Amino acid sequence: MGPISFEGMKGKIKRARLLADGSEIKVETPWMAYEYPDDAFITLAGAELPDDIDTVIELELAAD
């Protein structure tokens, strides 16, 4: 699984974590981000989603 994009959210995500177990997810800029200058990205570890049915990611947003 590659990076997950959040359109228009660059600089607005303070922290991301899996709701199921609280594990942190990296908010990072992938190599191809120059094509998406306004987007934020997270990358999940491994090649599959942690849950086959639903995976919930909690985003903590930075204060404006």
C-alpha positions as CSV (number, residue, x, y, z in Angstrom):
1,M,0.0,0.0,0.0
2,G,1.4,3.4,-0.9
3,P,0.9,6.8,0.6
4,I,-2.7,7.9,1.3
5,S,-3.4,11.5,0.1
6,F,-5.6,14.0,1.9
7,E,-6.4,16.7,-0.7
8,G,-5.7,20.3,0.5
9,M,-4.5,19.2,3.9
10,K,-0.8,20.0,3.7
11,G,0.5,21.4,7.0
12,K,-2.9,20.9,8.7
13,I,-2.4,17.3,10.1
14,K,-0.6,17.3,13.4
15,R,-0.8,13.6,14.1
16,A,-2.4,10.5,12.7
17,R,-3.1,7.2,14.5
18,L,-5.0,3.9,14.1
19,L,-8.2,4.2,16.1
20,A,-8.2,0.4,16.9
21,D,-4.9,0.3,18.8
22,G,-3.6,3.9,19.0
23,S,-0.5,3.2,17.0
24,E,1.0,6.2,15.3
25,I,1.0,6.6,11.6
26,K,3.7,8.7,9.9
27,V,2.6,12.0,8.3
28,E,5.3,12.4,5.6
29,T,5.9,13.7,2.2
30,P,6.5,11.0,-0.4
31,W,8.9,11.4,-3.4
32,M,6.1,12.1,-5.8
33,A,4.5,14.9,-3.8
34,Y,5.7,17.6,-6.1
35,E,2.7,16.7,-8.3
36,Y,0.4,17.3,-5.3
37,P,1.7,20.5,-3.5
38,D,-1.4,21.1,-1.4
39,D,-2.0,17.5,-0.2
40,A,-0.9,15.8,3.0
41,F,0.1,12.1,3.0
42,I,0.2,9.3,5.5
43,T,1.8,5.9,5.0
44,L,0.6,2.7,6.7
45,A,3.2,0.1,7.6
46,G,3.0,-3.1,5.6
47,A,1.4,-4.0,2.3
48,E,-2.2,-4.4,3.6
49,L,-4.7,-2.6,5.7
50,P,-4.7,-3.6,9.4
51,D,-8.4,-4.6,9.3
52,D,-10.0,-6.4,6.3
53,I,-13.4,-4.8,6.9
54,D,-12.7,-1.3,8.1
55,T,-9.7,0.6,9.2
56,V,-10.3,3.9,11.0
57,I,-7.6,6.6,11.1
58,E,-7.9,9.4,13.5
59,L,-6.4,12.7,12.4
60,E,-5.4,15.4,14.9
61,L,-5.5,18.7,13.1
62,A,-3.1,21.6,13.8
63,A,-4.7,24.8,15.2
64,D,-4.8,27.6,12.7
